[in-house]
Amino acid sequence: MTLVSLTVGPNAIRAASHKDRPFEIQVVDDSTGRGVPLVELRTVNDIRLVTDSAGRVAFDEPGLMDQSVFFHISSHGYEFPADGFGYHGKALQVEPGGRAELRIFRRNIAERLYRITGQGIYRDSTLLNHPVPIREPNLNGLVLGQDSVLSAQYNERIYWFWGDTNRPSYPLGNFHTPGAVSELPIFDGLSPALGVNLNYFVDPAGFARPTCQMPGDGPTWLSGLVVLGPKGSERMLASYAKIKPPLETYERGFVEWDDSTESFLKKGTFAMDTPWKPDGHPLYFTDHHSDTWIQFSQPFPLVRVPAEASAYLNIDRYESFTCLKPGSRPGKMEIERDRDGRPVYGWKPNTAPIGPATQAELRKAGRLAEDEQWICLRDIETGKPVSGHGGSVWQLPSLNPNEQRFAMIAVEAGGTSSYLGEVWYAEASTPVGPWIYARKVVTHDRYSFYNPKIHEEFSDDQFLYFEGTYTATFSGNPISTQRYEYNQVMYRLKRDDPRLFLPVAFSVDDTTGKLNPLAKELRPGSVRFLAPTKPAPDCLPVYRLSEPDPGLSLAPVKAATVEKADPVFYALPARMAEPPPCTEPLFEYTTPAGIKTYALESKPPGPGFTRSAEPLCRVWVGAGIW
């Protein structure tokens, strides 16, 4: 028999104290002082730690305590200062129970707030005995990871539904739409700045159970989640798809939420070859005829249906925004043109929508010219096209009903830093456009952040909240981020950030010289120029110097006569050494009768106008059919 003698000495006691008293590192945003989630700290020997949703890591590494340890520091869209050798990081004196705070610069315009789903959301904070804002900080509903979120406000609570969901006990999890509820902030729910308390629908084992298990093999995925009807008799509806390997859809239909079973019930199917359907995230919109619609964003809201339950459940009531001839389908697409040969865009029943992929296909085939494109999203900084892949649209709150404005959050397909990881912000005066200029607000280096959704139930006149699926899938990155992989991450935009004040489309009535910004309905070709209506970087205010009768006069200076007036728009100086792409000088044009109007030299007004010798300012040009 071999006897093993164990001695508890000073070193053993010290080791135990290390475990009880880790070294705390918190990474904070240098502009807000708030902890930054998803920051990687890597030692010289490649020990990798990732900050939790409070920006903390608990470091307790035998052999590396009580000495100076260098940490490389990196994060998507954030940057830590480099030292003299170019290393982005810092050496810290690591001691049990000690603490260090590191400030990191945010390059992203959007602020990363927290992880919503998965295990260990506040792992390090709980190890360090810090209070945390959510009830289940480390494992909720036995959920390790969840794909693409849908959410809706229903019966004065928020309902959440996800795609495929991972669990701890086995690699195969829930493929039939798990769900949860949370309270609205006004009803004792958390502030969206702090987090979300999810209450999952669970099975007897405590794992997030299916809420939409439709008959047939393969996963059941939901989309187009809506809530319709008056309070007290609301109905929550969605479309579903049945999937078989390798991600082939073989059935589509409608479902409705049943309160008694807390699950979705099948309402019917529709033809698989139907190119219009309730897919993506809904926008509830009342048009200038006072008709209320649901428009579905992917990311452009090009499919709509009347905002009634009976219409939603009838695929024949749907319309597509398109320039195709009525009845056109994929594989048999003809462009409808007017007498002058211009494409006829509009809402049409029984017709395929013309999204970015269809538009690109028609262009490649030579059937749609570049200046006939409706969708022409561009990078405001470079002028390069941005291919919107998925996203959502929200009507911005406004006190003036005549100044409606819509915001889009969209992930780009084929971005520079990652295939599906760059997120863009754009604005338009109608749900269908013109969506022309966008600014990148989030980047993920070699990582995906797909299907972003704006949370209208959280967003207000100060912040716009959105989340997306953070995953290495489609990125080509072989290294996934521990705990964060395949989960939902929340961001927000500060709405008064001047970088978000993008150019607005202006049309001009040449008979009166009247400028028409933020028009509720713009005709193709009616956009004269684009300019911000709020103070934007490098821009000067442009004021009205007289009433439009007998003529409109503008000047990019604050004259005494307009000292109390608001600027009409903001524009770049007329003369610039290196003007931004997609900008041109704006000139004043005058008739012999003294009527004044404003136009680009490349897009002058009708006959009878004389152009001024010098430009007024520099503005942005339209694109495509605009």
TIPATI-959877 format. One record per residue (C-alpha): x, y, z. Coordinates in steps of 0.1 Angstrom, whole numbers, plus 5000, padded with zeros to 4 digits. Example, Ala and Ser with C-alpha at 12.3 -4.5 7.8 and 13.67 -1.06 7.14 Angstrom:
! TIPATI-959877
<px->5123	py->4955	pz->5078>
<px->5137	py->4989	pz->5071>
***
This chain:
! TIPATI-959877
<px->5000	py->5000	pz->5000>
<px->5013	py->5035	pz->4991>
<px->5006	py->5063	pz->5016>
<px->5003	py->5098	pz->5004>
<px->5010	py->5125	pz->5029>
<px->4993	py->5159	pz->5024>
<px->5006	py->5190	pz->5042>
<px->4986	py->5222	pz->5044>
<px->5012	py->5249	pz->5045>
<px->5015	py->5286	pz->5037>
<px->5016	py->5280	pz->4999>
<px->4984	py->5260	pz->5000>
<px->4967	py->5288	pz->5021>
<px->4979	py->5314	pz->4996>
<px->4965	py->5293	pz->4967>
<px->4931	py->5291	pz->4984>
<px->4931	py->5329	pz->4989>
<px->4939	py->5334	pz->4953>
<px->4908	py->5315	pz->4944>
<px->4887	py->5335	pz->4968>
<px->4902	py->5369	pz->4958>
<px->4907	py->5372	pz->4921>
<px->4923	py->5403	pz->4905>
<px->4897	py->5426	pz->4890>
<px->4901	py->5443	pz->4857>
<px->4874	py->5465	pz->4843>
<px->4875	py->5480	pz->4808>
<px->4854	py->5512	pz->4805>
<px->4844	py->5534	pz->4776>
<px->4866	py->5565	pz->4778>
<px->4837	py->5588	pz->4767>
<px->4810	py->5574	pz->4790>
<px->4828	py->5557	pz->4818>
<px->4806	py->5527	pz->4814>
<px->4820	py->5491	pz->4813>
<px->4825	py->5477	pz->4778>
<px->4814	py->5441	pz->4772>
<px->4832	py->5418	pz->4747>
<px->4868	py->5432	pz->4752>
<px->4895	py->5405	pz->4749>
<px->4925	py->5406	pz->4773>
<px->4953	py->5383	pz->4762>
<px->4985	py->5375	pz->4781>
<px->5019	py->5370	pz->4765>
<px->5013	py->5332	pz->4767>
<px->4979	py->5335	pz->4750>
<px->4956	py->5331	pz->4780>
<px->4924	py->5348	pz->4767>
<px->4898	py->5365	pz->4788>
<px->4867	py->5383	pz->4776>
<px->4850	py->5410	pz->4796>
<px->4814	py->5403	pz->4808>
<px->4785	py->5427	pz->4803>
<px->4798	py->5450	pz->4830>
<px->4832	py->5452	pz->4813>
<px->4849	py->5430	pz->4840>
<px->4872	py->5400	pz->4841>
<px->4882	py->5381	pz->4872>
<px->4918	py->5371	pz->4868>
<px->4931	py->5342	pz->4889>
<px->4959	py->5324	pz->4872>
<px->4983	py->5303	pz->4894>
<px->5018	py->5313	pz->4886>
<px->5009	py->5348	pz->4874>
<px->4997	py->5364	pz->4906>
<px->5018	py->5389	pz->4926>
<px->5037	py->5401	pz->4896>
<px->5035	py->5423	pz->4865>
<px->5015	py->5408	pz->4837>
<px->5011	py->5423	pz->4802>
<px->4976	py->5421	pz->4786>
<px->4970	py->5427	pz->4749>
<px->4936	py->5445	pz->4747>
<px->4913	py->5444	pz->4717>
<px->4876	py->5447	pz->4709>
<px->4854	py->5451	pz->4678>
<px->4851	py->5488	pz->4671>
<px->4872	py->5498	pz->4701>
<px->4909	py->5506	pz->4704>
<px->4933	py->5507	pz->4733>
<px->4964	py->5530	pz->4729>
<px->4996	py->5515	pz->4716>
<px->5029	py->5517	pz->4734>
<px->5062	py->5526	pz->4719>
<px->5066	py->5492	pz->4703>
<px->5031	py->5492	pz->4688>
<px->5015	py->5468	pz->4713>
<px->4979	py->5477	pz->4722>
<px->4979	py->5468	pz->4758>
<px->4992	py->5474	pz->4793>
<px->5012	py->5457	pz->4820>
<px->4994	py->5454	pz->4853>
<px->5006	py->5445	pz->4888>
<px->4984	py->5416	pz->4895>
<px->4976	py->5410	pz->4932>
<px->4949	py->5389	pz->4949>
<px->4920	py->5412	pz->4957>
<px->4935	py->5441	pz->4936>
<px->4918	py->5461	pz->4909>
<px->4927	py->5479	pz->4877>
<px->4906	py->5501	pz->4854>
<px->4915	py->5505	pz->4818>
<px->4899	py->5531	pz->4795>
<px->4894	py->5522	pz->4759>
<px->4885	py->5545	pz->4729>
<px->4853	py->5537	pz->4710>
<px->4856	py->5540	pz->4672>
<px->4821	py->5526	pz->4667>
<px->4794	py->5553	pz->4668>
<px->4771	py->5528	pz->4684>
<px->4777	py->5519	pz->4721>
<px->4779	py->5483	pz->4730>
<px->4757	py->5477	pz->4761>
<px->4754	py->5441	pz->4772>
<px->4747	py->5405	pz->4761>
<px->4710	py->5395	pz->4763>
<px->4712	py->5357	pz->4760>
<px->4735	py->5329	pz->4769>
<px->4756	py->5317	pz->4798>
<px->4778	py->5339	pz->4820>
<px->4764	py->5372	pz->4810>
<px->4778	py->5386	pz->4843>
<px->4802	py->5358	pz->4851>
<px->4831	py->5379	pz->4862>
<px->4811	py->5404	pz->4881>
<px->4795	py->5377	pz->4902>
<px->4829	py->5361	pz->4909>
<px->4840	py->5395	pz->4921>
<px->4809	py->5399	pz->4943>
<px->4796	py->5429	pz->4924>
<px->4758	py->5436	pz->4922>
<px->4744	py->5430	pz->4887>
<px->4712	py->5444	pz->4871>
<px->4695	py->5411	pz->4859>
<px->4680	py->5383	pz->4880>
<px->4697	py->5355	pz->4861>
<px->4732	py->5367	pz->4855>
<px->4748	py->5334	pz->4846>
<px->4723	py->5308	pz->4832>
<px->4687	py->5315	pz->4823>
<px->4665	py->5288	pz->4809>
<px->4696	py->5266	pz->4804>
<px->4703	py->5286	pz->4773>
<px->4739	py->5287	pz->4760>
<px->4732	py->5304	pz->4726>
<px->4703	py->5317	pz->4705>
<px->4699	py->5327	pz->4669>
<px->4680	py->5358	pz->4655>
<px->4655	py->5376	pz->4677>
<px->4619	py->5385	pz->4671>
<px->4601	py->5407	pz->4696>
<px->4567	py->5424	pz->4700>
<px->4547	py->5442	pz->4726>
<px->4517	py->5421	pz->4734>
<px->4492	py->5425	pz->4763>
<px->4515	py->5451	pz->4779>
<px->4545	py->5429	pz->4780>
<px->4574	py->5422	pz->4756>
<px->4574	py->5388	pz->4740>
<px->4607	py->5374	pz->4726>
<px->4613	py->5345	pz->4702>
<px->4645	py->5331	pz->4688>
<px->4657	py->5306	pz->4663>
<px->4679	py->5276	pz->4670>
<px->4690	py->5275	pz->4707>
<px->4719	py->5256	pz->4723>
<px->4718	py->5239	pz->4758>
<px->4745	py->5226	pz->4782>
<px->4736	py->5189	pz->4781>
<px->4739	py->5181	pz->4744>
<px->4751	py->5197	pz->4711>
<px->4715	py->5195	pz->4697>
<px->4691	py->5219	pz->4714>
<px->4657	py->5235	pz->4706>
<px->4650	py->5241	pz->4669>
<px->4613	py->5251	pz->4672>
<px->4613	py->5287	pz->4684>
<px->4619	py->5291	pz->4721>
<px->4603	py->5322	pz->4737>
<px->4603	py->5344	pz->4768>
<px->4585	py->5375	pz->4782>
<px->4598	py->5406	pz->4799>
<px->4582	py->5436	pz->4815>
<px->4580	py->5469	pz->4799>
<px->4602	py->5496	pz->4816>
<px->4571	py->5515	pz->4826>
<px->4558	py->5483	pz->4844>
<px->4588	py->5476	pz->4867>
<px->4609	py->5463	pz->4838>
<px->4646	py->5472	pz->4837>
<px->4658	py->5503	pz->4820>
<px->4670	py->5491	pz->4785>
<px->4703	py->5508	pz->4793>
<px->4708	py->5482	pz->4820>
<px->4695	py->5449	pz->4805>
<px->4665	py->5427	pz->4801>
<px->4650	py->5402	pz->4826>
<px->4639	py->5373	pz->4804>
<px->4613	py->5349	pz->4817>
<px->4616	py->5318	pz->4795>
<px->4589	py->5294	pz->4787>
<px->4606	py->5262	pz->4799>
<px->4601	py->5224	pz->4799>
<px->4601	py->5202	pz->4830>
<px->4639	py->5201	pz->4829>
<px->4641	py->5239	pz->4830>
<px->4653	py->5243	pz->4794>
<px->4637	py->5269	pz->4771>
<px->4609	py->5248	pz->4754>
<px->4595	py->5250	pz->4718>
<px->4567	py->5275	pz->4713>
<px->4561	py->5268	pz->4676>
<px->4567	py->5231	pz->4668>
<px->4548	py->5227	pz->4635>
<px->4543	py->5191	pz->4621>
<px->4570	py->5178	pz->4598>
<px->4607	py->5171	pz->4599>
<px->4633	py->5198	pz->4606>
<px->4633	py->5231	pz->4625>
<px->4604	py->5256	pz->4626>
<px->4615	py->5292	pz->4621>
<px->4594	py->5322	pz->4626>
<px->4594	py->5356	pz->4609>
<px->4572	py->5387	pz->4604>
<px->4560	py->5387	pz->4640>
<px->4531	py->5413	pz->4645>
<px->4505	py->5423	pz->4670>
<px->4471	py->5435	pz->4656>
<px->4438	py->5446	pz->4671>
<px->4427	py->5469	pz->4699>
<px->4439	py->5465	pz->4735>
<px->4421	py->5437	pz->4752>
<px->4416	py->5417	pz->4721>
<px->4451	py->5418	pz->4705>
<px->4462	py->5390	pz->4683>
<px->4499	py->5380	pz->4679>
<px->4506	py->5365	pz->4644>
<px->4537	py->5353	pz->4625>
<px->4547	py->5334	pz->4595>
<px->4566	py->5301	pz->4598>
<px->4590	py->5281	pz->4576>
<px->4598	py->5244	pz->4579>
<px->4635	py->5236	pz->4571>
<px->4652	py->5205	pz->4560>
<px->4690	py->5199	pz->4552>
<px->4708	py->5217	pz->4539>
<px->4687	py->5247	pz->4549>
<px->4660	py->5241	pz->4523>
<px->4625	py->5255	pz->4530>
<px->4598	py->5230	pz->4522>
<px->4567	py->5246	pz->4538>
<px->4555	py->5281	pz->4547>
<px->4524	py->5292	pz->4566>
<px->4508	py->5314	pz->4593>
<px->4506	py->5309	pz->4630>
<px->4488	py->5326	pz->4659>
<px->4498	py->5328	pz->4696>
<px->4475	py->5310	pz->4720>
<px->4475	py->5324	pz->4755>
<px->4461	py->5292	pz->4771>
<px->4490	py->5270	pz->4758>
<px->4516	py->5297	pz->4756>
<px->4525	py->5285	pz->4721>
<px->4517	py->5292	pz->4684>
<px->4489	py->5274	pz->4666>
<px->4489	py->5267	pz->4629>
<px->4465	py->5289	pz->4609>
<px->4472	py->5277	pz->4573>
<px->4499	py->5275	pz->4546>
<px->4506	py->5294	pz->4514>
<px->4524	py->5285	pz->4482>
<px->4561	py->5279	pz->4484>
<px->4568	py->5299	pz->4453>
<px->4552	py->5331	pz->4467>
<px->4579	py->5358	pz->4464>
<px->4560	py->5382	pz->4488>
<px->4554	py->5372	pz->4524>
<px->4556	py->5385	pz->4559>
<px->4594	py->5381	pz->4563>
<px->4617	py->5402	pz->4585>
<px->4607	py->5429	pz->4610>
<px->4574	py->5449	pz->4608>
<px->4570	py->5486	pz->4604>
<px->4535	py->5499	pz->4613>
<px->4529	py->5529	pz->4590>
<px->4499	py->5552	pz->4583>
<px->4503	py->5567	pz->4548>
<px->4492	py->5601	pz->4536>
<px->4458	py->5586	pz->4527>
<px->4453	py->5576	pz->4564>
<px->4456	py->5539	pz->4555>
<px->4475	py->5518	pz->4580>
<px->4499	py->5492	pz->4568>
<px->4524	py->5467	pz->4580>
<px->4556	py->5469	pz->4559>
<px->4582	py->5441	pz->4563>
<px->4619	py->5451	pz->4564>
<px->4647	py->5429	pz->4550>
<px->4661	py->5456	pz->4555>
<px->4641	py->5476	pz->4529>
<px->4604	py->5475	pz->4536>
<px->4592	py->5464	pz->4502>
<px->4563	py->5441	pz->4511>
<px->4532	py->5454	pz->4528>
<px->4497	py->5443	pz->4539>
<px->4468	py->5462	pz->4555>
<px->4472	py->5462	pz->4593>
<px->4443	py->5438	pz->4600>
<px->4445	py->5402	pz->4612>
<px->4423	py->5390	pz->4583>
<px->4445	py->5406	pz->4557>
<px->4477	py->5394	pz->4574>
<px->4465	py->5358	pz->4572>
<px->4455	py->5361	pz->4535>
<px->4486	py->5360	pz->4512>
<px->4465	py->5374	pz->4484>
<px->4462	py->5407	pz->4503>
<px->4499	py->5414	pz->4502>
<px->4515	py->5439	pz->4478>
<px->4551	py->5444	pz->4467>
<px->4570	py->5476	pz->4459>
<px->4584	py->5470	pz->4425>
<px->4590	py->5481	pz->4389>
<px->4581	py->5447	pz->4375>
<px->4551	py->5440	pz->4354>
<px->4521	py->5428	pz->4375>
<px->4523	py->5390	pz->4379>
<px->4561	py->5388	pz->4375>
<px->4579	py->5360	pz->4394>
<px->4615	py->5350	pz->4399>
<px->4627	py->5335	pz->4366>
<px->4601	py->5354	pz->4347>
<px->4607	py->5391	pz->4354>
<px->4597	py->5419	pz->4330>
<px->4600	py->5455	pz->4338>
<px->4569	py->5477	pz->4335>
<px->4578	py->5510	pz->4317>
<px->4558	py->5541	pz->4309>
<px->4555	py->5558	pz->4275>
<px->4588	py->5575	pz->4279>
<px->4605	py->5541	pz->4287>
<px->4610	py->5548	pz->4324>
<px->4604	py->5520	pz->4349>
<px->4571	py->5523	pz->4367>
<px->4577	py->5518	pz->4404>
<px->4548	py->5513	pz->4428>
<px->4528	py->5490	pz->4451>
<px->4515	py->5461	pz->4431>
<px->4496	py->5429	pz->4441>
<px->4506	py->5394	pz->4429>
<px->4541	py->5406	pz->4419>
<px->4576	py->5400	pz->4431>
<px->4593	py->5428	pz->4450>
<px->4625	py->5442	pz->4436>
<px->4650	py->5440	pz->4464>
<px->4688	py->5444	pz->4462>
<px->4694	py->5409	pz->4448>
<px->4667	py->5412	pz->4422>
<px->4679	py->5447	pz->4412>
<px->4715	py->5435	pz->4409>
<px->4703	py->5406	pz->4387>
<px->4684	py->5429	pz->4364>
<px->4714	py->5453	pz->4361>
<px->4737	py->5424	pz->4353>
<px->4714	py->5413	pz->4326>
<px->4713	py->5448	pz->4311>
<px->4676	py->5452	pz->4317>
<px->4678	py->5479	pz->4343>
<px->4702	py->5509	pz->4340>
<px->4721	py->5523	pz->4369>
<px->4701	py->5555	pz->4369>
<px->4669	py->5534	pz->4370>
<px->4677	py->5517	pz->4403>
<px->4654	py->5525	pz->4433>
<px->4677	py->5510	pz->4459>
<px->4711	py->5528	pz->4459>
<px->4724	py->5529	pz->4494>
<px->4759	py->5545	pz->4496>
<px->4786	py->5551	pz->4522>
<px->4784	py->5588	pz->4531>
<px->4822	py->5589	pz->4535>
<px->4834	py->5571	pz->4503>
<px->4804	py->5570	pz->4480>
<px->4808	py->5533	pz->4476>
<px->4776	py->5511	pz->4474>
<px->4764	py->5494	pz->4505>
<px->4746	py->5461	pz->4500>
<px->4720	py->5459	pz->4528>
<px->4714	py->5423	pz->4538>
<px->4691	py->5423	pz->4568>
<px->4678	py->5448	pz->4593>
<px->4648	py->5468	pz->4604>
<px->4631	py->5502	pz->4600>
<px->4616	py->5525	pz->4627>
<px->4596	py->5557	pz->4624>
<px->4615	py->5583	pz->4643>
<px->4594	py->5602	pz->4669>
<px->4585	py->5637	pz->4659>
<px->4563	py->5665	pz->4673>
<px->4556	py->5677	pz->4637>
<px->4534	py->5652	pz->4617>
<px->4546	py->5669	pz->4585>
<px->4583	py->5660	pz->4593>
<px->4581	py->5622	pz->4593>
<px->4614	py->5604	pz->4592>
<px->4624	py->5568	pz->4592>
<px->4656	py->5552	pz->4605>
<px->4671	py->5520	pz->4592>
<px->4696	py->5497	pz->4608>
<px->4711	py->5472	pz->4583>
<px->4739	py->5448	pz->4582>
<px->4760	py->5448	pz->4550>
<px->4766	py->5418	pz->4529>
<px->4803	py->5416	pz->4519>
<px->4817	py->5443	pz->4542>
<px->4854	py->5452	pz->4544>
<px->4860	py->5439	pz->4580>
<px->4837	py->5409	pz->4578>
<px->4811	py->5394	pz->4555>
<px->4781	py->5401	pz->4578>
<px->4796	py->5421	pz->4606>
<px->4793	py->5458	pz->4596>
<px->4762	py->5477	pz->4606>
<px->4749	py->5508	pz->4589>
<px->4725	py->5536	pz->4598>
<px->4704	py->5554	pz->4572>
<px->4674	py->5578	pz->4571>
<px->4646	py->5584	pz->4546>
<px->4615	py->5605	pz->4545>
<px->4593	py->5576	pz->4534>
<px->4595	py->5539	pz->4543>
<px->4605	py->5530	pz->4507>
<px->4631	py->5558	pz->4504>
<px->4650	py->5575	pz->4491>
<px->4675	py->5554	pz->4510>
<px->4707	py->5569	pz->4496>
<px->4733	py->5578	pz->4522>
<px->4743	py->5557	pz->4552>
<px->4770	py->5557	pz->4579>
<px->4787	py->5527	pz->4594>
<px->4779	py->5526	pz->4631>
<px->4793	py->5492	pz->4642>
<px->4821	py->5470	pz->4629>
<px->4830	py->5434	pz->4639>
<px->4864	py->5422	pz->4627>
<px->4860	py->5388	pz->4610>
<px->4828	py->5382	pz->4630>
<px->4791	py->5382	pz->4620>
<px->4764	py->5403	pz->4635>
<px->4734	py->5394	pz->4614>
<px->4696	py->5401	pz->4615>
<px->4698	py->5433	pz->4635>
<px->4665	py->5445	pz->4650>
<px->4656	py->5480	pz->4662>
<px->4637	py->5478	pz->4695>
<px->4610	py->5504	pz->4691>
<px->4597	py->5495	pz->4726>
<px->4630	py->5508	pz->4741>
<px->4639	py->5536	pz->4716>
<px->4629	py->5572	pz->4721>
<px->4640	py->5607	pz->4712>
<px->4673	py->5602	pz->4729>
<px->4685	py->5567	pz->4720>
<px->4679	py->5541	pz->4694>
<px->4684	py->5505	pz->4707>
<px->4691	py->5475	pz->4684>
<px->4705	py->5440	pz->4688>
<px->4718	py->5413	pz->4665>
<px->4732	py->5378	pz->4665>
<px->4769	py->5377	pz->4673>
<px->4785	py->5346	pz->4658>
<px->4816	py->5333	pz->4639>
<px->4792	py->5317	pz->4613>
<px->4798	py->5331	pz->4578>
<px->4828	py->5351	pz->4590>
<px->4856	py->5326	pz->4581>
<px->4870	py->5331	pz->4616>
<px->4880	py->5297	pz->4631>
<px->4881	py->5312	pz->4667>
<px->4848	py->5318	pz->4683>
<px->4844	py->5341	pz->4713>
<px->4838	py->5321	pz->4745>
<px->4803	py->5326	pz->4760>
<px->4794	py->5353	pz->4735>
<px->4793	py->5330	pz->4705>
<px->4759	py->5326	pz->4689>
<px->4741	py->5351	pz->4712>
<px->4723	py->5384	pz->4711>
<px->4742	py->5416	pz->4719>
<px->4725	py->5450	pz->4725>
<px->4738	py->5483	pz->4711>
<px->4724	py->5518	pz->4712>
<px->4729	py->5550	pz->4692>
<px->4727	py->5585	pz->4707>
<px->4703	py->5602	pz->4684>
<px->4719	py->5637	pz->4687>
<px->4753	py->5624	pz->4676>
<px->4761	py->5648	pz->4647>
<px->4776	py->5619	pz->4627>
<px->4740	py->5605	pz->4623>
<px->4727	py->5638	pz->4607>
<px->4727	py->5625	pz->4572>
<px->4716	py->5643	pz->4540>
<px->4678	py->5647	pz->4534>
<px->4663	py->5647	pz->4500>
<px->4650	py->5681	pz->4488>
<px->4627	py->5687	pz->4459>
<px->4622	py->5722	pz->4445>
<px->4591	py->5738	pz->4429>
<px->4606	py->5758	pz->4400>
<px->4575	py->5780	pz->4396>
<px->4578	py->5793	pz->4432>
<px->4613	py->5784	pz->4442>
<px->4598	py->5766	pz->4472>
<px->4620	py->5740	pz->4488>
<px->4603	py->5708	pz->4499>
<px->4624	py->5687	pz->4524>
<px->4610	py->5656	pz->4542>
<px->4583	py->5651	pz->4516>
<px->4558	py->5624	pz->4525>
<px->4558	py->5611	pz->4489>
<px->4587	py->5618	pz->4465>
<px->4584	py->5609	pz->4428>
<px->4614	py->5593	pz->4410>
<px->4635	py->5621	pz->4396>
<px->4621	py->5647	pz->4418>
<px->4651	py->5649	pz->4442>
<px->4670	py->5681	pz->4433>
<px->4698	py->5676	pz->4459>
<px->4704	py->5662	pz->4494>
<px->4716	py->5681	pz->4525>
<px->4713	py->5676	pz->4563>
<px->4686	py->5695	pz->4582>
<px->4706	py->5694	pz->4615>
<px->4742	py->5705	pz->4622>
<px->4765	py->5680	pz->4606>
<px->4803	py->5678	pz->4607>
<px->4821	py->5704	pz->4585>
<px->4787	py->5719	pz->4574>
<px->4775	py->5755	pz->4575>
<px->4739	py->5766	pz->4581>
<px->4720	py->5779	pz->4550>
<px->4693	py->5805	pz->4558>
<px->4663	py->5819	pz->4540>
<px->4669	py->5856	pz->4535>
<px->4634	py->5865	pz->4522>
<px->4600	py->5851	pz->4518>
<px->4595	py->5828	pz->4487>
<px->4572	py->5854	pz->4471>
<px->4584	py->5868	pz->4447>
<px->4615	py->5846	pz->4450>
<px->4635	py->5824	pz->4474>
<px->4669	py->5837	pz->4485>
<px->4693	py->5816	pz->4505>
<px->4727	py->5824	pz->4520>
<px->4752	py->5803	pz->4539>
<px->4756	py->5831	pz->4564>
<px->4737	py->5843	pz->4594>
<px->4724	py->5876	pz->4582>
<px->4708	py->5901	pz->4606>
<px->4674	py->5896	pz->4588>
<px->4674	py->5859	pz->4598>
<px->4689	py->5862	pz->4632>
<px->4660	py->5844	pz->4649>
<px->4652	py->5820	pz->4620>
<px->4661	py->5784	pz->4617>
<px->4684	py->5772	pz->4589>
<px->4667	py->5757	pz->4559>
<px->4695	py->5731	pz->4557>
<px->4732	py->5726	pz->4563>
<px->4758	py->5723	pz->4536>
<px->4795	py->5722	pz->4529>
<px->4815	py->5752	pz->4519>
<px->4812	py->5759	pz->4481>
<px->4850	py->5758	pz->4476>
<px->4868	py->5728	pz->4491>
<px->4903	py->5715	pz->4483>
<px->4892	py->5679	pz->4486>
<px->4854	py->5677	pz->4485>
<px->4838	py->5645	pz->4497>
<px->4826	py->5620	pz->4471>
<px->4790	py->5624	pz->4458>
<px->4789	py->5662	pz->4464>
<px->4786	py->5690	pz->4439>
<px->4783	py->5728	pz->4441>
<px->4747	py->5741	pz->4444>
<px->4739	py->5771	pz->4422>
<px->4712	py->5798	pz->4423>
<px->4691	py->5800	pz->4391>
<px->4669	py->5830	pz->4383>
<px->4642	py->5838	pz->4357>
<px->4637	py->5873	pz->4342>
<px->4607	py->5877	pz->4364>
<px->4629	py->5872	pz->4395>
<px->4619	py->5837	pz->4404>
<px->4648	py->5820	pz->4421>
<px->4655	py->5783	pz->4424>
<px->4684	py->5761	pz->4433>
<px->4700	py->5732	pz->4414>
<px->4732	py->5714	pz->4406>
<px->4750	py->5723	pz->4374>
<px->4747	py->5686	pz->4364>
<px->4709	py->5687	pz->4370>
<px->4697	py->5722	pz->4361>
<px->4661	py->5734	pz->4362>
<px->4640	py->5738	pz->4331>
<px->4645	py->5765	pz->4304>
<px->4644	py->5802	pz->4311>
<px->4667	py->5802	pz->4341>
<px->4701	py->5819	pz->4343>
<px->4727	py->5804	pz->4366>
<px->4747	py->5824	pz->4391>
<px->4784	py->5828	pz->4385>
<px->4794	py->5815	pz->4419>
<px->4779	py->5785	pz->4438>
<px->4760	py->5789	pz->4470>
<px->4774	py->5759	pz->4488>
<px->4782	py->5722	pz->4482>
<px->4755	py->5695	pz->4487>
<px->4751	py->5658	pz->4481>
<px->4738	py->5644	pz->4448>
<px->4711	py->5618	pz->4443>
<px->4717	py->5583	pz->4430>
<px->4699	py->5558	pz->4409>
<px->4664	py->5569	pz->4399>
<px->4667	py->5598	pz->4424>
***
